[in-house]
Every structure is written in structure tokens, then in C-alpha cells.
Amino acid sequence: MTTHGRFLIGWVFLMLLQSSGAQAWELIEDRLFFNTYGTLGLAVLDHDDVVLANIQNQTIDDQPSASFDSRVGLQLDYRVADEWSITWQGLATKDGPSSYTLETKWAYLSYDATPWLNLRLGRFITPLYQISEQRYVGYSQPWARPPLEVYGNENQFDVSDGLWAKLILPTTRVTSVIEVFVTRLEDEVADIDVELSPIVGVAFSVSYQHLDVRLMSARLPISLHGGTLDSLANLLQQPTADHRYDLDDTLWYYDLGLQYSDLKWLGMVEYIQNRVDSYYYPEIEAYSVTAGRYAGAFLVYAVYSRRVSLNNNAENGLTGGASVVANGLIADRNSRDQSTIGLGARWDAMAGVAIKGQWDHIQVKPGDRGGFDQAPHGHVNMFTVSVDWAF
């Protein structure tokens, strides 16, 4: 758990300790709320020569494994006053053969300035996607596995610290919301210092009856330094290079999300694109399309998703080792393009519990590796079953 999360929880319990027993119970009963969610998932590939890994180094291979998808989350909400509240949300996942990690995903102070304006200050999942607020709550999503080509672009840098404002516009017949967030992130991975600051984003969403549409644009200045990266950057900074290879640059991120659900039909579309000048970082375009049909407590759905690299021109302006390194970077990111066709079903077995199953047919060009550790021999099939809950 981060220092930020411990501070907020400790502050709440300090208030309780300073109260009498009766007062403390009243505070707990009336102001402190608990919610939990989680996923117990089992997945397997039909190939024995490739592995799919997540950021906790848990893998999916040809042996059924529950470590990749399984997780448990807890959310605490404390209502300080009518306008003020404190929220903390932690997510526990497996990060070793017999070890687990608890990460603070949300830890913020919320202020309802007016019925139409909400301000959040603290840590939260950066709202780059339409489903960012429910990203790890499998119960709130139709799939057993969200499309890897779109949501697989998230990583350990999915949270940031700062200010997030939501403004409900005075429109009729539709609900219109503008979101503005200004945040920053600093982290260290191995011997690499990572900084994204300041992240500035604006989103506009409209809801009408069963339809929700969201547009988002964000500016993410990115800086990577340390280890071998600085030497690599110096190697590639030559006047003859066709492209720039700066480690300090600005990433522009765009997202379009659409969701329709009337308890008979389900339709979802998510499209993302990022742009950057430096050729060291990949430019990506990805999208997913989901269509489903409800039948009572059951949902049957199909999904198609695709990811492509946009800045893929070869480097012809460098020679020697610099040329080898630059073209190796370009070839590696081009080899990660892939697409997936999936079929799945969901059964809402009881209130707060859903059982799901999904088959994914992952297509990678010959010689490319897609999201795997190496190039597979042919297409790869992945099978997932899960139990998701939220209470």
C-alpha cells in the first residue's frame, strides 16, 4: 500500500479513536462504507511455444493458470460531511509464486462544490478510457477478458496524482458532462526513472436513454532516464538521422468510447490513438467492437479488436551500431501488431455475481510476436473462464 493510501485511512481511524464508543459506532454506521470486488479467473493457451505476461510477471501459457487474471479489490468511502468524502481503493494481485502485492488505485478527497460540480484531489486511475473507472471491476464489464489490443496498452503507470473535475452541463433530454484532469506520475522501474508531468486531459460525454458517448484528449509529457537509456539516446542523436529519438517528449492521447445497452442488445466501441514526435516511442492506433444479445440473465457476445503501429518507417540516416539499434527498435514495435476475434457468454447467477467464459482467436503476422514473448507458430487460441463479483 502506498503512503498516500495509508495516510487517508489513518486519518479516518484517528477520528474514530478520538470519539467515544457510541460516537465512533455512529460514525462507522452512518459515514463509513465498504465495497469489495474481485475476479477468480482461469486461462490457457493452445500453444506450448509462447507465453502472455502481465505487469506482475504472471503468465498465461499451455497450462491452465489462475494467477494472471485473479484479483481482489476493497473500497472504503468515508462521508466527512454532506459535500466532503474520502475514498480509498486497493487492489491485490499475485506478483510471485507465493506472494501478493496490494496497490492503491484510488486515494482521493472528493468535494461536491455544487450539485453539478465535483472535485477530486489525490490519486486515481487516469481516465484515458471510457471504462477507466471500472477498469479492474470485471463484474461491471461484459467480457471475461477485455480486448488486449486496446486495454492491454495500459501498464503500471495507469494511476496518477492530481486534480480531477467533473462538470454536469445544464442540458435537457441528455446528460452532458465535461471532465478536466491535471495530474502527474513519478515512478521507478528497474533502474529507469519515469516521469509523466503534467498530464492534462479533457473529456466530454453525452448520455441519452441507453446510449453513452465519450470523447477524450490528453497531453502526456514523458521522460525516461537512467540505466542504459541515456547511453542509447546519445547513440541515436546524430544529425544524419531520419527521425528524432528524444527520451523527453510529449505524447498526445485520443479516445472515443461508445456504449449502448437496453437489456436486449449490447453494443460497445472503443477507439484509441496516440501521437508523438520522438521515434523512440511508438505511435499506436487500436480499437475494439463488441456486439451482444441478452436473454434473461444471460449475455452472448462477439468482439473484434485490432492494434497497429503507426510510426514504422525504417531508419536510413544512421550507420553502424546506431542503425542496428534504431531499426531494431522499429522492428520490435512493428512486430507487436495483432488482432483478435472473440466469442463469449456471461451468466448473472445471482445479484453481484457473474460467471463468464470466452474464446479468443489471436492473429499475428508470420514472424511477428504480437503481445507474446516470441513469435508464435500460427494463430493462437486463448480460453478464459471467470467468476466476477461486486458487493
Rosetta blueprint (number, residue, H / E / L):
1 M L
2 T L
3 T H
4 H H
5 G H
6 R H
7 F H
8 L H
9 I H
10 G H
11 W H
12 V H
13 F H
14 L H
15 M H
16 L H
17 L H
18 Q L
19 S L
20 S L
21 G H
22 A H
23 Q H
24 A H
25 W H
26 E H
27 L H
28 I H
29 E H
30 D H
31 R H
32 L E
33 F E
34 F E
35 N E
36 T E
37 Y E
38 G E
39 T E
40 L E
41 G E
42 L E
43 A E
44 V E
45 L E
46 D L
47 H L
48 D L
49 D L
50 V L
51 V L
52 L E
53 A E
54 N L
55 I L
56 Q L
57 N L
58 Q L
59 T E
60 I E
61 D L
62 D L
63 Q L
64 P L
65 S E
66 A L
67 S L
68 F L
69 D L
70 S L
71 R E
72 V E
73 G E
74 L E
75 Q E
76 L E
77 D E
78 Y E
79 R E
80 V L
81 A L
82 D L
83 E L
84 W E
85 S E
86 I E
87 T E
88 W E
89 Q E
90 G E
91 L E
92 A E
93 T E
94 K E
95 D L
96 G L
97 P L
98 S L
99 S L
100 Y E
101 T E
102 L E
103 E E
104 T E
105 K E
106 W E
107 A E
108 Y E
109 L E
110 S E
111 Y E
112 D E
113 A E
114 T E
115 P L
116 W L
117 L E
118 N E
119 L E
120 R E
121 L E
122 G E
123 R E
124 F E
125 I E
126 T L
127 P L
128 L L
129 Y L
130 Q L
131 I L
132 S H
133 E H
134 Q H
135 R L
136 Y L
137 V L
138 G H
139 Y H
140 S H
141 Q L
142 P L
143 W L
144 A L
145 R L
146 P L
147 P L
148 L H
149 E H
150 V H
151 Y H
152 G L
153 N L
154 E L
155 N L
156 Q L
157 F L
158 D L
159 V E
160 S E
161 D E
162 G E
163 L E
164 W E
165 A E
166 K E
167 L E
168 I E
169 L E
170 P L
171 T L
172 T L
173 R L
174 V L
175 T E
176 S E
177 V E
178 I E
179 E E
180 V E
181 F E
182 V E
183 T E
184 R E
185 L E
186 E E
187 D E
188 E E
189 V E
190 A L
191 D L
192 I E
193 D E
194 V E
195 E E
196 L E
197 S E
198 P E
199 I E
200 V E
201 G E
202 V E
203 A E
204 F E
205 S E
206 V E
207 S E
208 Y E
209 Q L
210 H L
211 L E
212 D E
213 V E
214 R E
215 L E
216 M E
217 S E
218 A E
219 R E
220 L E
221 P E
222 I E
223 S E
224 L E
225 H E
226 G L
227 G L
228 T L
229 L H
230 D H
231 S H
232 L H
233 A H
234 N H
235 L H
236 L H
237 Q L
238 Q L
239 P L
240 T L
241 A L
242 D L
243 H L
244 R L
245 Y L
246 D L
247 L L
248 D E
249 D E
250 T E
251 L E
252 W E
253 Y E
254 Y E
255 D E
256 L E
257 G E
258 L E
259 Q E
260 Y E
261 S E
262 D L
263 L L
264 K L
265 W E
266 L E
267 G E
268 M E
269 V E
270 E E
271 Y E
272 I E
273 Q E
274 N E
275 R E
276 V L
277 D L
278 S L
279 Y L
280 Y L
281 Y L
282 P L
283 E L
284 I E
285 E E
286 A E
287 Y E
288 S E
289 V E
290 T E
291 A E
292 G E
293 R E
294 Y E
295 A E
296 G L
297 A L
298 F E
299 L E
300 V E
301 Y E
302 A E
303 V E
304 Y E
305 S E
306 R E
307 R E
308 V E
309 S E
310 L L
311 N L
312 N L
313 N L
314 A L
315 E L
316 N L
317 G L
318 L L
319 T L
320 G H
321 G H
322 A H
323 S H
324 V H
325 V H
326 A H
327 N H
328 G H
329 L H
330 I H
331 A H
332 D H
333 R H
334 N H
335 S L
336 R L
337 D L
338 Q E
339 S E
340 T E
341 I E
342 G E
343 L E
344 G E
345 A E
346 R E
347 W E
348 D E
349 A E
350 M E
351 A L
352 G L
353 V E
354 A E
355 I E
356 K E
357 G E
358 Q E
359 W E
360 D E
361 H E
362 I E
363 Q E
364 V L
365 K L
366 P L
367 G L
368 D L
369 R L
370 G L
371 G L
372 F L
373 D L
374 Q L
375 A L
376 P L
377 H L
378 G L
379 H L
380 V E
381 N E
382 M E
383 F E
384 T E
385 V E
386 S E
387 V E
388 D E
389 W E
390 A E
391 F L
